[in-house]
Amino acid sequence: MRFVPWRGWPLLAVLACTAGRQTAHPGADVPWGADASAAPAEAPLAPVVCTAVAHDIASWQALATVSHPGDTICLADGAYVGVHLAVTVSGTEAQPVVLTAEHPGQVVFSGPTQLAVGGAWAVLQGLRLQGATTVDGSLIALRNGNAWCNHCRLTESAIIDCDQGNGAASKWVGLYGQFNRVDHCVFSGKSNSGTLLVVWRTEPRADYDTIDHNLFAHRPPAGANGNEAIRIGTGDQADTASFTTVEDNLFEAVSGEAEIVSNKSGGNVYRGNTFRHCQGQLTLRNGSDCLVDANIFLADGLVDAGGIRVIGARHRVINNYVEGVRTSAPSRGGIVLMSGEANAAAGGYDLVQDAVVAFNTIVDCDQSLVLGADNNPQAPKHVVLANNLIAGARGAVVRLGLGLDAPLVAGNLFSGAPLGWTPTTGFAQVDPNLQRAADGLMRPAAGSPALNAAVATAPVATDLDEQTRTGALDVGADEVGALGLTRRPLTRSDVGPRRWSATVP
């Protein structure tokens, strides 16, 4: 294992050169975590004003088929058993076509159900699918046959306890096309096999989708691969960028498999999500150039829970908070960097290289860091491991597989257990003096040695709380300052429908 001397390799230059910049869209030039790459503030909710009201599914489809930009086609309140909607609509940015419940949450679909919507600027809104079963592999698809949906939206809706007793695999939601959004929805109780939400891709075209402010809940362990909550792309498409953003979602008791979220494309952003009591990890399985920023993982001591698992090149893992991981599995822990295959085939284990793991806080975890995990022959290369705060570690801080090849290790603090690794520089053992804050997270108290202790000046624009990092920086995810807390662990009140209550256990 070879360590590059700190004196000859300035951290600022390495972070700027090896990891590049986070961009909101190709061509934009924005420092990592800067507000310019965040989603715009949401407009206030407008009341539902129906252009027309249908009293059965056939009439709802007929009205949608002849809709015009700006139409809001409502379905009358009630329970509908056996629902098939297949329609292509043409709205505009200013005047989308909205297909909605007359009163949000008061339309309930059950039995064999499929909603297939293609075209442009369409909105599915205010619907509740409960006790439904999938048809042709999905409940909701943003496409109608070969007519994919662009600038389309699924919002203020819920899919609860569907496919119960269904032995076949199914996908609940499939996104096809570009600039689509899934927001303020509830997805709970998927117990059969199959990924819950998939971004389906046609490379090399980017997707620019957004998945935000949703509740993903109650996914029991399936004991097999292919049971993620979210998957973006497939392994054979990982060499191209999707530019999908997954932010401000709450994952609660989602334990379908080892990958809660499976990244299989490039250029994606995972920011501001909260994972509670989930048996799995946010996994950058294939692809490159992704940003994992300001996510909160509260494992609650659940066995084989985890935080973030990294595979591929030029990923940036910054400002994340991980607490309470319990595991002895070789590829699980707080932050896991996998070993790579030589000349990996599509869908294989690409080498972790030129990655940045910086300004993260890992508290009370088994295997806080796993370096070079698994049995592949190549160690992660040219990794920047800097300014991370590891407190109250259980067992050794580092589970060492192949270790790291030519890393830059600097400014990290740890406590609670031996390091379990012998780098020549970059780790200091010290009590970080953390205290439990009102939001439930462990944060530096006054006089903490983490304050103003970060090495150099990294181009990480904000911290876990979206506060601007200025001056002498603090080690860990929290830049302690006078601005107050602006991000906390998400609760159910922060996600899901706003016009109605989609109650789940």
C-alpha positions in Angstrom: 0.0 0.0 0.0 1.5 3.3 -1.0 0.5 6.7 0.5 1.2 9.9 -1.3 3.0 12.4 1.1 0.6 15.1 2.3 3.3 17.8 1.9 3.6 17.3 -1.9 -0.1 17.0 -2.7 -2.2 19.9 -1.7 -5.7 18.8 -0.8 -7.4 21.8 -2.5 -5.8 20.9 -5.8 -6.7 17.2 -5.5 -10.3 17.9 -4.7 -10.6 20.3 -7.5 -8.8 18.2 -10.1 -9.7 14.6 -9.3 -13.4 15.0 -8.5 -14.4 17.9 -10.7 -17.5 19.9 -10.0 -21.1 19.0 -9.4 -23.4 20.3 -12.2 -27.1 20.8 -12.2 -27.1 20.1 -16.0 -24.3 19.5 -18.4 -22.4 22.7 -19.0 -23.3 24.3 -15.7 -20.3 25.0 -13.4 -21.4 24.8 -9.7 -19.3 23.8 -6.6 -20.4 20.7 -4.9 -23.4 21.2 -2.8 -24.1 24.7 -4.1 -27.7 25.8 -4.1 -27.7 26.3 -7.9 -27.8 22.5 -8.3 -30.8 22.1 -6.0 -34.4 21.9 -7.0 -36.2 25.2 -7.2 -38.6 26.2 -4.4 -42.0 24.7 -4.9 -45.0 26.9 -5.7 -48.0 26.9 -3.4 -50.5 24.2 -4.0 -53.4 25.3 -6.2 -56.9 23.9 -5.6 -58.1 21.2 -7.9 -60.5 22.7 -10.4 -62.1 20.1 -12.7 -62.6 20.8 -16.4 -64.7 17.7 -16.5 -65.6 14.9 -14.1 -65.8 11.2 -15.2 -67.8 8.7 -13.2 -66.2 5.6 -14.6 -62.8 4.6 -16.0 -63.9 4.4 -19.6 -65.2 7.9 -19.5 -62.1 9.1 -17.7 -60.0 7.7 -20.5 -62.3 9.1 -23.2 -62.1 12.6 -21.8 -58.3 12.3 -21.5 -57.9 11.1 -25.0 -59.5 14.4 -26.4 -58.0 16.6 -23.8 -56.4 20.0 -24.5 -53.5 21.8 -22.7 -54.8 23.1 -19.4 -57.5 20.5 -19.0 -58.0 18.9 -15.5 -59.8 15.6 -16.1 -61.2 14.4 -12.7 -62.4 11.0 -11.7 -65.3 11.0 -9.3 -64.7 9.8 -5.7 -65.2 6.1 -5.2 -63.7 2.7 -5.2 -62.8 1.2 -8.6 -61.9 -2.5 -9.0 -60.0 -3.5 -12.1 -58.5 -0.3 -13.7 -56.9 0.0 -17.0 -56.0 3.5 -18.3 -53.9 3.8 -21.5 -53.7 7.3 -22.9 -51.3 9.7 -24.7 -51.8 13.4 -23.9 -50.3 16.7 -25.1 -50.0 19.4 -22.6 -47.6 22.3 -22.3 -45.3 23.6 -19.6 -47.7 26.4 -18.7 -50.8 24.2 -19.2 -50.3 20.5 -18.4 -53.0 18.0 -18.8 -53.9 16.8 -15.3 -55.6 13.4 -14.6 -56.7 13.5 -11.0 -59.1 12.5 -8.3 -62.0 14.9 -7.9 -61.0 15.1 -4.3 -57.4 14.0 -3.7 -57.2 10.6 -1.9 -60.9 9.8 -2.4 -60.4 7.7 -5.5 -59.2 4.1 -4.6 -58.0 1.6 -7.2 -57.9 -2.1 -6.4 -57.7 -5.4 -8.3 -55.8 -5.7 -11.6 -54.6 -2.2 -12.3 -52.4 -0.5 -14.8 -52.1 3.2 -15.5 -50.1 3.9 -18.7 -49.6 7.6 -19.6 -47.5 8.8 -22.6 -47.0 12.1 -24.3 -45.8 15.3 -22.8 -46.7 17.5 -19.8 -49.1 15.1 -18.2 -49.8 14.9 -14.4 -51.2 12.0 -12.5 -52.4 13.3 -9.2 -54.3 12.5 -6.0 -54.8 8.8 -6.6 -54.7 5.9 -4.1 -53.9 2.3 -5.2 -54.5 0.0 -2.3 -54.8 -3.8 -2.6 -54.1 -3.5 -6.4 -52.2 -6.1 -8.4 -49.9 -5.3 -11.3 -50.7 -5.9 -15.0 -47.9 -6.5 -17.5 -45.3 -6.0 -14.8 -46.2 -2.5 -13.5 -48.9 -0.5 -11.8 -48.0 2.9 -13.2 -45.9 3.5 -16.3 -45.0 6.9 -17.7 -45.4 5.6 -21.2 -48.3 4.4 -23.4 -46.8 1.6 -25.6 -44.0 3.3 -27.6 -45.2 6.8 -26.6 -42.9 7.6 -23.7 -43.7 10.5 -21.4 -41.6 13.7 -21.3 -42.0 16.4 -18.6 -44.6 14.2 -16.9 -45.4 13.9 -13.2 -46.8 11.5 -10.6 -47.7 13.5 -7.5 -49.8 13.5 -4.4 -50.6 9.8 -4.8 -50.1 6.6 -2.8 -49.5 2.9 -3.6 -50.1 0.9 -0.4 -50.1 -2.9 0.2 -50.4 -3.9 -3.5 -49.4 -7.2 -5.0 -50.0 -8.9 -1.6 -49.7 -12.7 -2.2 -48.4 -12.1 -5.7 -45.6 -14.6 -6.3 -44.5 -12.9 -9.6 -42.0 -10.1 -9.7 -43.4 -6.6 -10.4 -42.4 -3.0 -10.7 -44.8 -0.5 -9.1 -43.6 2.6 -11.0 -41.7 2.9 -14.3 -40.3 6.2 -15.6 -39.7 6.4 -19.4 -38.6 9.5 -21.2 -37.0 12.7 -20.0 -37.6 15.4 -17.3 -40.2 13.4 -15.4 -40.9 13.8 -11.7 -42.3 11.6 -8.9 -43.0 13.7 -5.8 -45.0 13.8 -2.6 -46.1 10.2 -2.9 -46.3 7.2 -0.5 -45.1 3.7 -1.5 -45.6 1.2 1.3 -46.0 -2.5 1.8 -44.4 -4.1 -1.2 -43.7 -7.6 -0.2 -43.4 -9.4 -3.5 -40.2 -9.4 -5.6 -39.1 -6.7 -8.0 -37.8 -3.1 -7.8 -40.4 -0.7 -6.6 -39.5 2.3 -8.9 -37.3 2.2 -12.0 -35.9 4.8 -14.2 -35.7 3.0 -17.6 -33.2 4.4 -19.9 -32.4 4.7 -23.6 -28.7 5.5 -23.8 -26.9 7.7 -24.5 -29.8 10.1 -23.9 -29.8 11.6 -20.4 -33.1 11.5 -18.3 -33.0 14.5 -16.0 -35.7 12.9 -13.8 -36.4 14.0 -10.2 -37.7 11.8 -7.4 -38.4 13.9 -4.3 -40.4 14.3 -1.1 -41.7 10.7 -1.1 -42.2 8.1 1.6 -40.8 4.6 0.9 -41.9 2.3 3.8 -42.3 -1.2 5.0 -40.4 -3.4 2.5 -39.5 -6.7 4.2 -36.3 -8.6 3.4 -36.7 -10.6 0.2 -33.5 -12.6 0.4 -32.6 -12.0 -3.2 -31.2 -9.5 -5.6 -33.5 -7.2 -7.6 -35.6 -5.9 -4.7 -34.5 -2.3 -4.5 -36.7 0.7 -3.6 -35.2 2.7 -6.5 -33.0 1.7 -9.4 -31.7 4.2 -12.0 -30.7 2.4 -15.2 -29.2 -1.0 -15.7 -25.6 -2.3 -15.6 -25.3 -2.4 -19.4 -26.1 1.4 -19.5 -23.8 2.5 -16.8 -21.3 4.2 -19.1 -23.8 7.0 -19.9 -25.2 9.7 -17.7 -28.8 9.8 -16.5 -28.6 13.1 -14.5 -31.4 12.0 -12.2 -31.8 13.6 -8.8 -33.1 11.7 -5.8 -33.6 14.1 -2.9 -35.6 14.8 0.3 -37.1 11.3 0.4 -37.8 9.3 3.6 -36.9 5.6 3.5 -38.4 3.9 6.5 -38.0 0.1 7.2 -37.0 -0.5 3.6 -35.1 -3.8 3.7 -35.8 -5.6 0.4 -32.2 -6.3 -0.3 -28.6 -5.0 0.2 -29.2 -2.1 -2.1 -32.0 0.2 -1.0 -31.1 2.5 -3.9 -29.2 1.1 -6.8 -27.3 3.5 -9.0 -26.6 2.1 -12.5 -25.9 5.2 -14.5 -23.8 8.3 -14.3 -24.1 11.8 -13.1 -26.9 11.3 -10.6 -27.4 13.2 -7.4 -28.5 11.7 -4.0 -29.1 14.5 -1.6 -31.0 15.2 1.6 -32.6 11.8 2.0 -33.2 10.1 5.3 -32.9 6.4 5.8 -34.4 5.0 9.1 -34.2 1.4 10.3 -33.3 0.1 6.8 -31.4 -3.1 6.3 -29.3 -2.1 3.3 -27.3 0.7 1.7 -27.4 3.5 -0.8 -25.3 1.7 -3.4 -23.4 3.3 -6.4 -23.4 -0.1 -8.1 -22.5 1.0 -11.6 -21.7 4.3 -13.3 -19.5 7.3 -12.4 -19.5 10.9 -11.4 -22.4 10.7 -8.9 -22.8 13.0 -5.9 -24.0 11.6 -2.5 -24.5 14.7 -0.4 -26.1 15.4 3.0 -28.0 12.2 3.5 -28.9 10.9 7.0 -28.7 7.2 7.8 -30.2 6.2 11.2 -29.8 2.4 11.4 -31.1 2.1 15.0 -28.8 -0.8 15.7 -30.5 -3.0 13.0 -28.3 -5.9 12.1 -26.8 -5.6 8.6 -27.9 -2.1 8.1 -25.4 0.2 6.4 -24.8 3.6 4.9 -23.2 4.1 1.5 -21.4 1.6 -0.8 -19.2 2.9 -3.6 -18.2 1.4 -6.9 -16.9 3.2 -10.0 -15.0 6.4 -10.8 -15.1 10.1 -9.6 -17.9 9.8 -7.1 -18.2 12.4 -4.4 -19.5 11.3 -1.0 -19.7 14.4 1.2 -21.6 15.8 4.2 -23.4 12.5 5.1 -24.4 11.4 8.6 -24.4 7.7 9.5 -25.3 6.3 12.9 -26.0 3.0 14.6 -24.8 0.5 11.9 -24.5 -3.1 13.2 -22.8 -5.5 10.9 -20.0 -7.9 10.4 -20.6 -8.5 6.7 -17.6 -7.9 4.5 -19.2 -5.3 2.3 -21.4 -3.4 4.7 -20.6 -0.5 7.1 -20.8 3.2 7.4 -19.1 4.0 4.1 -17.8 1.1 2.0 -15.4 1.4 -0.9 -15.4 -1.9 -2.9 -12.5 -3.6 -4.7 -12.6 -3.6 -8.5 -12.4 -6.2 -11.2 -9.7 -6.0 -13.9 -11.4 -5.0 -17.1 -14.8 -5.3 -15.6 -17.6 -6.3 -18.0 -20.8 -4.3 -18.2 -22.5 -4.6 -14.8 -19.3 -5.8 -13.1 -17.3 -4.1 -10.3 -15.6 -1.1 -11.9 -12.6 0.2 -10.1 -13.2 2.9 -7.4 -10.9 5.7 -8.5 -10.5 9.4 -8.1 -13.3 9.3 -5.6 -13.7 11.9 -2.8 -15.0 10.8 0.7 -14.9 14.0 2.7 -16.7 15.9 5.6 -18.9 12.9 6.6 -19.9 12.1 10.2 -20.1 8.4 11.3 -21.3 7.7 14.8 -21.6 4.5 16.9 -21.0 2.2 13.9 -19.5 -1.2 13.3 -17.1 -1.0 10.4 -17.3 2.7 10.1 -15.1 2.5 7.0 -14.6 -0.5 4.8 -11.7 -0.1 2.3 -11.2 -2.4 -0.6 -14.1 -4.7 0.3 -14.8 -8.1 -1.4 -12.5 -10.4 -3.3 -11.8 -8.5 -6.5 -8.1 -7.9 -7.4 -7.9 -4.0 -7.6 -7.8 -1.7 -4.6 -9.6 1.6 -4.8 -7.1 4.1 -6.4 -6.4 7.8 -5.9 -9.1 8.2 -3.3 -9.3 11.4 -1.2 -10.3 10.5 2.3 -10.4 13.7 4.2 -12.0 15.6 7.1 -14.3 12.8 8.2 -15.4 12.6 11.8 -15.8 9.1 13.2 -17.1 9.0 16.8 -17.8 6.2 19.2 -16.7 3.5 16.8 -17.5 -0.1 17.7 -14.7 -2.5 17.0 -12.0 -1.3 14.6 -12.8 2.0 12.8 -11.6 0.5 9.5 -12.4 -3.0 8.1 -9.4 -3.5 5.8 -9.8 -5.4 2.6 -7.3 -4.5 -0.1 -7.0 -1.1 1.4 -6.3 1.9 -0.8 -3.8 2.5 -3.7 -2.1 5.9 -3.6 -4.7 7.7 -1.5 -4.7 11.1 0.0 -5.6 10.7 3.6 -5.8 13.9 5.7 -7.7 15.6 8.5 -9.8 12.7 9.8 -10.7 12.4 13.5 -11.8 9.2 15.2 -12.7 7.9 18.7 -14.2 4.9 20.5 -12.0 2.1 19.1 -8.6 1.5 17.5 -8.2 2.6 13.9 -7.4 -0.9 12.6 -5.2 0.5 9.8 -1.8 2.0 9.7 -1.8 5.0 7.3 1.3 7.2 7.6 -0.8 10.3 8.1 -4.3 11.6 8.1 -6.0 10.2 11.2 -6.0 11.6 14.7 -7.5 9.8 17.7 -9.4 12.3 19.9 -12.6 12.6 21.8 -14.7 14.9 19.4 -16.9 16.1 22.2 -20.3 15.6 20.5 -23.7 16.2 22.0 -27.2 15.1 21.0 -28.9 18.1 19.4 -32.6 18.8 19.4 -32.9 17.2 16.0 -31.5 13.9 17.3 -28.2 14.0 15.6 -24.8 14.1 17.3 -23.2 17.4 16.7 -20.0 19.1 17.9 -20.3 20.9 21.2 -18.5 24.1 22.2 -14.8 23.4 22.3 -15.0 20.3 20.1 -11.6 19.5 18.5 -13.5 19.1 15.3 -14.1 22.9 15.1 -11.9 24.8 12.6 -9.7 21.6 12.3 -10.3 20.6 8.7 -7.2 20.6 6.5 -6.8 23.1 3.7 -9.9 24.6 2.1 -12.0 22.1 0.1 -14.5 23.3 -2.5 -17.5 21.9 -0.7 -19.9 24.8 -0.7 -22.3 23.8 2.0 -22.6 21.3 4.9 -25.2 18.8 6.0 -27.6 21.7 7.0 -27.1 23.6 3.7 -25.1 26.2 5.6 -22.2 27.8 3.7 -18.8 26.6 4.6 -16.5 29.6 5.1 -13.3 30.4 6.9 -11.6 27.7 8.9 -13.7 24.6 8.3 -15.0 22.0 10.8 -14.3 18.3 10.4 -17.4 16.2 9.7 -20.7 16.9 8.1 -21.7 19.8 10.4 -20.2 23.2 9.9 -21.1 24.8 13.2 -22.2 28.4 12.8 -24.7 31.1 13.6 -27.2 30.3 10.9 -29.1 27.6 12.8 -30.2 24.2 11.6 -31.9 24.1 8.2 -31.8 20.3 7.6 -32.9 17.6 10.1 -33.8 14.0 9.8 -37.0 13.8 7.7 -40.2 12.6 9.3 -43.5 11.6 7.7 -44.8 15.2 8.0 -42.1 16.3 5.6 -43.0 13.8 2.8 -46.0 12.4 1.0 -49.2 14.0 -0.1 -49.9 17.5 1.1 -53.6 17.7 0.1 -54.6 14.5 1.9 -53.3 12.0 4.5 -52.1 8.7 3.1 -52.0 6.8 6.4 -49.7 3.8 6.6 -48.7 1.8 9.8 
